[in-house]
Amino acid sequence: MRLLLVEDDALLGDGMQSGLAQAGFEVDWVRDGVAALHAVDAGGYAAMVLDLGLPRMDGFEVLQRARARGLKLPILILTARDAIDDRVRGLDGGADDYLVKPADLVELAARLRALIRRANGEAAPTLRVGSLELDPAAHRITHRGAAVALKPREFALLHELMLNAGRVLTRDQLEDRLYRWGDEVESNSVEVHVHRLRRKLAPDLIRTVRGVGYMMPRS
């Protein structure tokens, strides 16, 4: 899962980026509101973590402009502002959650997983497609009851396909959701990961839609 972190404090942002990466997220970090809007316009994010006290454009305006543009990704406000009026303004303004600093990174990651899950129409914390189960919190995969070891990028790709079971995702969409800015992406990286998942799980688990992309059947 690829996240956009909008935080102007260098020390805090660095710690959050590292901590969320350890929780399995790919995190792009920007430090002002204008850069945040440019980033989300490019797409590919599963959620945004948004500070309010930002240079160039504050978080409330970022939120307002993002929703005015029809942006539907989950937005979690993470701020030192703990006044009820700020909480109400943020949530009524389109935020999906509001968390006050200092926040525990374990809780933050759990809230983000819940927001992403609900945004994709999933209620249960564990994803199930046929005999395959994926637990994002535990970072665990089981197939026909047996645990399967996957590399982080393989896990992330499988997570995306399961969240979107029944829908076709193009290679560009998958690359956008799996890789951060600056990552070196080989031209056949998605194909390689798909091949490895088929080999480790089942040959017919992921279907190739020729000329379009890949999909996982719902069952």
Contacts in CASP RR format, 6 or more apart in sequence:
PFRMAT RR
TARGET T0000
AUTHOR 0000-0000-0000
METHOD contacts of the structure
MODEL  1
MRLLLVEDDALLGDGMQSGLAQAGFEVDWVRDGVAALHAVDAGGYAAMVL
DLGLPRMDGFEVLQRARARGLKLPILILTARDAIDDRVRGLDGGADDYLV
KPADLVELAARLRALIRRANGEAAPTLRVGSLELDPAAHRITHRGAAVAL
KPREFALLHELMLNAGRVLTRDQLEDRLYRWGDEVESNSVEVHVHRLRRK
LAPDLIRTVRGVGYMMPRS
1 24 0 8 1.000
1 25 0 8 1.000
1 26 0 8 1.000
1 46 0 8 1.000
1 47 0 8 1.000
1 112 0 8 1.000
1 116 0 8 1.000
1 136 0 8 1.000
1 156 0 8 1.000
1 159 0 8 1.000
1 160 0 8 1.000
1 177 0 8 1.000
2 25 0 8 1.000
2 26 0 8 1.000
2 27 0 8 1.000
2 28 0 8 1.000
2 44 0 8 1.000
2 45 0 8 1.000
2 46 0 8 1.000
2 176 0 8 1.000
2 177 0 8 1.000
2 178 0 8 1.000
2 179 0 8 1.000
2 180 0 8 1.000
3 20 0 8 1.000
3 25 0 8 1.000
3 26 0 8 1.000
3 27 0 8 1.000
3 28 0 8 1.000
3 45 0 8 1.000
3 46 0 8 1.000
3 47 0 8 1.000
3 48 0 8 1.000
3 49 0 8 1.000
3 112 0 8 1.000
4 27 0 8 1.000
4 28 0 8 1.000
4 30 0 8 1.000
4 36 0 8 1.000
4 39 0 8 1.000
4 40 0 8 1.000
4 45 0 8 1.000
4 47 0 8 1.000
4 48 0 8 1.000
4 49 0 8 1.000
5 13 0 8 1.000
5 16 0 8 1.000
5 17 0 8 1.000
5 20 0 8 1.000
5 27 0 8 1.000
5 28 0 8 1.000
5 29 0 8 1.000
5 30 0 8 1.000
5 48 0 8 1.000
5 49 0 8 1.000
6 29 0 8 1.000
6 30 0 8 1.000
6 31 0 8 1.000
6 32 0 8 1.000
6 33 0 8 1.000
6 35 0 8 1.000
6 36 0 8 1.000
6 48 0 8 1.000
6 49 0 8 1.000
6 50 0 8 1.000
6 51 0 8 1.000
6 54 0 8 1.000
6 59 0 8 1.000
6 62 0 8 1.000
7 13 0 8 1.000
7 16 0 8 1.000
7 29 0 8 1.000
7 31 0 8 1.000
7 49 0 8 1.000
7 51 0 8 1.000
7 78 0 8 1.000
8 31 0 8 1.000
8 32 0 8 1.000
8 51 0 8 1.000
8 53 0 8 1.000
8 54 0 8 1.000
8 55 0 8 1.000
9 51 0 8 1.000
10 31 0 8 1.000
12 101 0 8 1.000
13 29 0 8 1.000
16 27 0 8 1.000
16 29 0 8 1.000
16 49 0 8 1.000
16 105 0 8 1.000
16 108 0 8 1.000
17 27 0 8 1.000
17 29 0 8 1.000
19 105 0 8 1.000
19 109 0 8 1.000
20 27 0 8 1.000
20 49 0 8 1.000
20 105 0 8 1.000
20 108 0 8 1.000
20 109 0 8 1.000
20 112 0 8 1.000
21 27 0 8 1.000
23 105 0 8 1.000
23 106 0 8 1.000
23 109 0 8 1.000
24 139 0 8 1.000
24 152 0 8 1.000
24 156 0 8 1.000
25 109 0 8 1.000
25 112 0 8 1.000
26 156 0 8 1.000
26 178 0 8 1.000
26 179 0 8 1.000
26 180 0 8 1.000
27 180 0 8 1.000
28 39 0 8 1.000
28 45 0 8 1.000
28 180 0 8 1.000
28 181 0 8 1.000
30 36 0 8 1.000
30 39 0 8 1.000
31 54 0 8 1.000
31 55 0 8 1.000
32 54 0 8 1.000
32 55 0 8 1.000
32 56 0 8 1.000
32 57 0 8 1.000
33 54 0 8 1.000
33 55 0 8 1.000
33 56 0 8 1.000
33 57 0 8 1.000
33 58 0 8 1.000
33 59 0 8 1.000
33 61 0 8 1.000
33 62 0 8 1.000
34 56 0 8 1.000
34 57 0 8 1.000
35 56 0 8 1.000
36 48 0 8 1.000
36 50 0 8 1.000
36 54 0 8 1.000
36 57 0 8 1.000
36 59 0 8 1.000
36 62 0 8 1.000
37 57 0 8 1.000
37 62 0 8 1.000
37 65 0 8 1.000
37 66 0 8 1.000
39 45 0 8 1.000
40 48 0 8 1.000
40 66 0 8 1.000
40 71 0 8 1.000
40 73 0 8 1.000
41 69 0 8 1.000
42 176 0 8 1.000
43 176 0 8 1.000
44 173 0 8 1.000
44 176 0 8 1.000
44 177 0 8 1.000
45 73 0 8 1.000
45 177 0 8 1.000
46 73 0 8 1.000
46 74 0 8 1.000
46 116 0 8 1.000
46 119 0 8 1.000
46 177 0 8 1.000
47 73 0 8 1.000
47 74 0 8 1.000
47 75 0 8 1.000
47 76 0 8 1.000
47 112 0 8 1.000
47 115 0 8 1.000
47 116 0 8 1.000
47 119 0 8 1.000
48 66 0 8 1.000
48 73 0 8 1.000
48 74 0 8 1.000
48 75 0 8 1.000
48 76 0 8 1.000
49 76 0 8 1.000
49 78 0 8 1.000
49 108 0 8 1.000
49 112 0 8 1.000
50 59 0 8 1.000
50 62 0 8 1.000
50 63 0 8 1.000
50 75 0 8 1.000
50 76 0 8 1.000
50 77 0 8 1.000
50 78 0 8 1.000
50 95 0 8 1.000
51 59 0 8 1.000
51 77 0 8 1.000
51 78 0 8 1.000
51 79 0 8 1.000
52 58 0 8 1.000
52 59 0 8 1.000
52 60 0 8 1.000
52 77 0 8 1.000
52 79 0 8 1.000
52 81 0 8 1.000
52 86 0 8 1.000
53 59 0 8 1.000
53 79 0 8 1.000
53 81 0 8 1.000
54 62 0 8 1.000
57 65 0 8 1.000
59 77 0 8 1.000
60 89 0 8 1.000
60 90 0 8 1.000
60 93 0 8 1.000
63 75 0 8 1.000
63 77 0 8 1.000
63 90 0 8 1.000
63 93 0 8 1.000
63 94 0 8 1.000
63 95 0 8 1.000
64 93 0 8 1.000
66 75 0 8 1.000
67 93 0 8 1.000
67 94 0 8 1.000
72 119 0 8 1.000
73 119 0 8 1.000
74 96 0 8 1.000
74 97 0 8 1.000
74 112 0 8 1.000
74 115 0 8 1.000
74 116 0 8 1.000
74 118 0 8 1.000
74 119 0 8 1.000
75 94 0 8 1.000
75 95 0 8 1.000
75 96 0 8 1.000
75 97 0 8 1.000
76 95 0 8 1.000
76 96 0 8 1.000
76 97 0 8 1.000
76 98 0 8 1.000
76 99 0 8 1.000
76 108 0 8 1.000
76 111 0 8 1.000
76 112 0 8 1.000
76 115 0 8 1.000
77 90 0 8 1.000
77 95 0 8 1.000
77 97 0 8 1.000
77 98 0 8 1.000
77 99 0 8 1.000
78 99 0 8 1.000
78 100 0 8 1.000
78 101 0 8 1.000
78 103 0 8 1.000
78 108 0 8 1.000
79 86 0 8 1.000
79 98 0 8 1.000
79 99 0 8 1.000
79 100 0 8 1.000
79 101 0 8 1.000
80 100 0 8 1.000
80 101 0 8 1.000
81 100 0 8 1.000
82 100 0 8 1.000
87 98 0 8 1.000
90 98 0 8 1.000
91 98 0 8 1.000
96 115 0 8 1.000
96 119 0 8 1.000
97 111 0 8 1.000
97 115 0 8 1.000
99 107 0 8 1.000
99 108 0 8 1.000
99 111 0 8 1.000
110 137 0 8 1.000
113 125 0 8 1.000
113 136 0 8 1.000
113 137 0 8 1.000
114 125 0 8 1.000
116 163 0 8 1.000
117 123 0 8 1.000
117 125 0 8 1.000
117 136 0 8 1.000
120 163 0 8 1.000
120 164 0 8 1.000
122 163 0 8 1.000
125 135 0 8 1.000
125 136 0 8 1.000
125 137 0 8 1.000
126 133 0 8 1.000
126 134 0 8 1.000
126 135 0 8 1.000
127 133 0 8 1.000
127 134 0 8 1.000
127 135 0 8 1.000
127 136 0 8 1.000
127 159 0 8 1.000
127 162 0 8 1.000
127 163 0 8 1.000
128 134 0 8 1.000
129 162 0 8 1.000
129 165 0 8 1.000
129 216 0 8 1.000
129 217 0 8 1.000
129 218 0 8 1.000
129 219 0 8 1.000
130 219 0 8 1.000
131 143 0 8 1.000
131 144 0 8 1.000
131 145 0 8 1.000
132 141 0 8 1.000
132 142 0 8 1.000
132 143 0 8 1.000
132 162 0 8 1.000
132 201 0 8 1.000
132 205 0 8 1.000
133 141 0 8 1.000
133 142 0 8 1.000
133 143 0 8 1.000
133 145 0 8 1.000
134 140 0 8 1.000
134 141 0 8 1.000
134 155 0 8 1.000
134 158 0 8 1.000
134 159 0 8 1.000
134 162 0 8 1.000
135 141 0 8 1.000
136 159 0 8 1.000
139 155 0 8 1.000
140 147 0 8 1.000
141 147 0 8 1.000
141 148 0 8 1.000
141 149 0 8 1.000
141 150 0 8 1.000
141 155 0 8 1.000
141 158 0 8 1.000
142 148 0 8 1.000
143 201 0 8 1.000
143 202 0 8 1.000
148 200 0 8 1.000
148 201 0 8 1.000
149 200 0 8 1.000
150 158 0 8 1.000
150 197 0 8 1.000
150 200 0 8 1.000
151 196 0 8 1.000
153 178 0 8 1.000
153 193 0 8 1.000
154 193 0 8 1.000
154 196 0 8 1.000
154 197 0 8 1.000
154 200 0 8 1.000
156 177 0 8 1.000
156 178 0 8 1.000
157 174 0 8 1.000
157 178 0 8 1.000
157 190 0 8 1.000
157 193 0 8 1.000
157 194 0 8 1.000
157 197 0 8 1.000
158 197 0 8 1.000
160 169 0 8 1.000
160 174 0 8 1.000
160 177 0 8 1.000
160 178 0 8 1.000
161 169 0 8 1.000
161 206 0 8 1.000
161 214 0 8 1.000
161 215 0 8 1.000
161 216 0 8 1.000
162 216 0 8 1.000
164 215 0 8 1.000
164 216 0 8 1.000
165 215 0 8 1.000
165 216 0 8 1.000
165 217 0 8 1.000
165 218 0 8 1.000
166 215 0 8 1.000
166 216 0 8 1.000
166 217 0 8 1.000
166 218 0 8 1.000
167 215 0 8 1.000
168 209 0 8 1.000
168 212 0 8 1.000
168 213 0 8 1.000
168 214 0 8 1.000
168 215 0 8 1.000
169 213 0 8 1.000
169 214 0 8 1.000
169 215 0 8 1.000
170 212 0 8 1.000
170 213 0 8 1.000
171 190 0 8 1.000
171 191 0 8 1.000
171 213 0 8 1.000
171 214 0 8 1.000
174 190 0 8 1.000
174 214 0 8 1.000
175 185 0 8 1.000
175 189 0 8 1.000
175 190 0 8 1.000
178 190 0 8 1.000
179 185 0 8 1.000
186 192 0 8 1.000
190 214 0 8 1.000
194 206 0 8 1.000
194 208 0 8 1.000
194 214 0 8 1.000
197 205 0 8 1.000
197 206 0 8 1.000
198 204 0 8 1.000
198 205 0 8 1.000
198 206 0 8 1.000
205 216 0 8 1.000
206 214 0 8 1.000
206 215 0 8 1.000
206 216 0 8 1.000
207 214 0 8 1.000
207 215 0 8 1.000
207 216 0 8 1.000
207 217 0 8 1.000
208 214 0 8 1.000
209 215 0 8 1.000
END
